[in-house]
Amino acid sequence: MHKKVLNKLDFYYGDVKMPKGFEIDRVFLAIDIFKSEICGMDLNFSRPFDMLNKYIIEYFNLNFKKPIFNSSYFGNIYYPNESSFPISKSNDCEYVMIYCIKIEPDSSSLRIFYEDKNNYHDEFLEDNKFIMIPSSQDYFISHNRSSDMNIILTIKYKTKI
């Protein structure tokens, strides 16, 4: 896990490195996101989700001494040339984590705005990568420049129950 500071804005990113034999089943997560989108239902809690969530919570607490708890989660599918809407500050959590389930190489990035709309940082999205930013920041996922879909899981975290 890495930490970057952008003019007093810190965010965390890295690959999810599970022990051999305990890797996150990203195919299962992708299927769950497809089912939730097709059926218009909430994303189901699953073993792969639980493994990922515990990894992030424990790593964040161990390395940064910040206990966090997930408050909500949802999945998104970005088809070719599709992007997210700009996502504004969120008051229902302290951190927002983007987890890349399936990303076509060099196809999309997460743009994080800081200070004002003229200052931003782009973090490229890659399979099995997570990016956690303070919920006080505006951000969006750039358009998918590939001919295939990108699948992303978003988990919101609080620091207090």
C-alpha positions as CSV (number, residue, x, y, z in Angstrom):
1,M,0.0,0.0,0.0
2,H,1.3,3.5,-0.8
3,K,0.4,6.9,0.5
4,K,0.5,10.1,-1.6
5,V,0.0,13.6,-0.2
6,L,-1.3,16.3,-2.5
7,N,-1.1,19.6,-0.8
8,K,-2.3,18.2,2.5
9,L,-4.6,15.7,0.8
10,D,-3.6,12.2,1.5
11,F,-4.9,9.1,-0.3
12,Y,-4.0,5.5,-0.3
13,Y,-3.5,3.0,-3.1
14,G,-2.0,-0.3,-4.0
15,D,-2.6,-3.8,-5.0
16,V,-4.5,-6.2,-2.8
17,K,-1.9,-8.8,-1.9
18,M,-3.6,-11.8,-0.4
19,P,-1.7,-14.9,0.7
20,K,-1.4,-17.6,-1.9
21,G,-4.5,-19.7,-2.0
22,F,-6.6,-16.9,-0.5
23,E,-6.8,-14.6,-3.5
24,I,-10.0,-12.5,-4.0
25,D,-12.3,-14.2,-6.5
26,R,-12.8,-11.1,-8.8
27,V,-14.9,-13.2,-11.2
28,F,-17.4,-13.9,-8.4
29,L,-17.5,-10.2,-7.5
30,A,-18.0,-9.2,-11.2
31,I,-20.9,-11.7,-11.5
32,D,-22.5,-10.3,-8.4
33,I,-22.2,-6.8,-9.8
34,F,-23.8,-7.9,-13.1
35,K,-26.7,-9.6,-11.2
36,S,-27.3,-6.5,-9.1
37,E,-27.3,-4.2,-12.2
38,I,-29.5,-6.5,-14.3
39,C,-32.0,-7.2,-11.5
40,G,-31.9,-3.6,-10.1
41,M,-31.1,-5.0,-6.6
42,D,-28.5,-4.1,-4.0
43,L,-25.1,-5.8,-4.3
44,N,-25.1,-9.0,-2.3
45,F,-22.6,-9.5,0.6
46,S,-20.3,-12.4,-0.4
47,R,-17.2,-14.2,0.8
48,P,-14.9,-12.4,-1.8
49,F,-16.4,-9.1,-0.7
50,D,-15.8,-10.0,3.0
51,M,-12.2,-11.0,2.3
52,L,-11.5,-7.7,0.5
53,N,-13.2,-5.6,3.1
54,K,-11.3,-7.3,6.0
55,Y,-8.0,-6.9,4.1
56,I,-8.6,-3.1,3.7
57,I,-9.8,-2.6,7.3
58,E,-7.0,-4.6,8.9
59,Y,-4.3,-3.1,6.7
60,F,-5.5,0.4,7.2
61,N,-5.7,-0.1,11.0
62,L,-2.3,-1.9,11.2
63,N,-0.3,0.5,9.0
64,F,-2.0,3.9,9.7
65,K,-3.6,3.3,13.1
66,K,-7.0,4.4,11.8
67,P,-9.8,2.0,12.6
68,I,-12.4,2.1,9.8
69,F,-15.8,0.4,9.2
70,N,-17.6,-0.1,6.0
71,S,-20.9,1.8,5.8
72,S,-22.1,1.0,2.2
73,Y,-20.9,-0.5,-1.0
74,F,-22.0,-0.8,-4.7
75,G,-20.6,-1.9,-8.0
76,N,-20.4,-0.2,-11.4
77,I,-19.9,-1.4,-14.9
78,Y,-18.4,1.1,-17.3
79,Y,-19.0,0.2,-21.0
80,P,-16.8,1.5,-23.8
81,N,-16.7,5.4,-23.9
82,E,-18.6,5.5,-20.6
83,S,-17.5,7.4,-17.5
84,S,-18.9,8.3,-14.1
85,F,-20.6,11.5,-13.4
86,P,-18.5,13.8,-11.2
87,I,-18.9,12.6,-7.7
88,S,-19.1,15.3,-5.0
89,K,-18.1,15.3,-1.4
90,S,-19.9,12.7,0.7
91,N,-21.1,13.4,4.2
92,D,-22.1,9.8,5.1
93,C,-18.6,8.5,5.4
94,E,-14.9,9.6,5.8
95,Y,-13.3,7.5,3.1
96,V,-14.3,6.2,-0.3
97,M,-12.4,3.2,-1.8
98,I,-12.5,2.2,-5.4
99,Y,-11.5,-1.4,-6.1
100,C,-10.7,-2.5,-9.6
101,I,-12.3,-5.8,-10.3
102,K,-11.8,-5.9,-14.1
103,I,-10.0,-3.1,-15.9
104,E,-8.8,-3.2,-19.5
105,P,-5.1,-2.0,-19.5
106,D,-4.6,1.7,-20.0
107,S,-8.3,2.3,-20.4
108,S,-9.4,4.5,-17.5
109,S,-8.2,6.5,-14.5
110,L,-9.6,8.0,-11.3
111,R,-9.4,11.8,-11.3
112,I,-9.2,13.3,-7.8
113,F,-9.7,17.0,-7.4
114,Y,-8.1,18.9,-4.5
115,E,-8.2,22.6,-3.4
116,D,-10.3,23.6,-6.5
117,K,-11.4,22.1,-9.8
118,N,-8.1,23.3,-11.4
119,N,-5.9,21.0,-9.3
120,Y,-6.3,17.3,-9.8
121,H,-4.4,14.0,-9.8
122,D,-5.0,11.1,-12.1
123,E,-4.4,7.6,-10.8
124,F,-4.6,4.9,-13.4
125,L,-6.9,2.0,-12.8
126,E,-5.6,-1.6,-13.0
127,D,-6.9,-5.0,-12.1
128,N,-6.8,-5.8,-8.3
129,K,-5.8,-2.2,-7.4
130,F,-7.5,-0.1,-4.8
131,I,-7.6,3.6,-4.3
132,M,-8.9,5.1,-1.0
133,I,-9.6,8.9,-0.9
134,P,-11.1,11.1,1.8
135,S,-14.8,11.5,1.1
136,S,-14.4,15.3,1.2
137,Q,-12.8,15.2,-2.2
138,D,-14.6,15.4,-5.6
139,Y,-13.7,12.7,-8.1
140,F,-14.7,10.9,-11.2
141,I,-13.8,7.8,-13.2
142,S,-12.6,8.8,-16.7
143,H,-14.2,7.4,-19.8
144,N,-13.4,3.8,-20.7
145,R,-11.1,4.0,-23.7
146,S,-11.2,0.3,-24.4
147,S,-13.6,-1.8,-26.4
148,D,-14.5,-3.9,-23.4
149,M,-16.2,-3.1,-20.1
150,N,-14.5,-2.1,-16.8
151,I,-16.0,-3.3,-13.5
152,I,-15.4,-1.4,-10.2
153,L,-16.5,-1.9,-6.6
154,T,-16.9,1.1,-4.4
155,I,-16.9,0.8,-0.6
156,K,-17.5,3.7,1.8
157,Y,-15.8,3.7,5.2
158,K,-16.5,5.5,8.4
159,T,-14.1,6.0,11.3
160,K,-16.8,5.7,13.9
161,I,-19.7,3.3,14.2
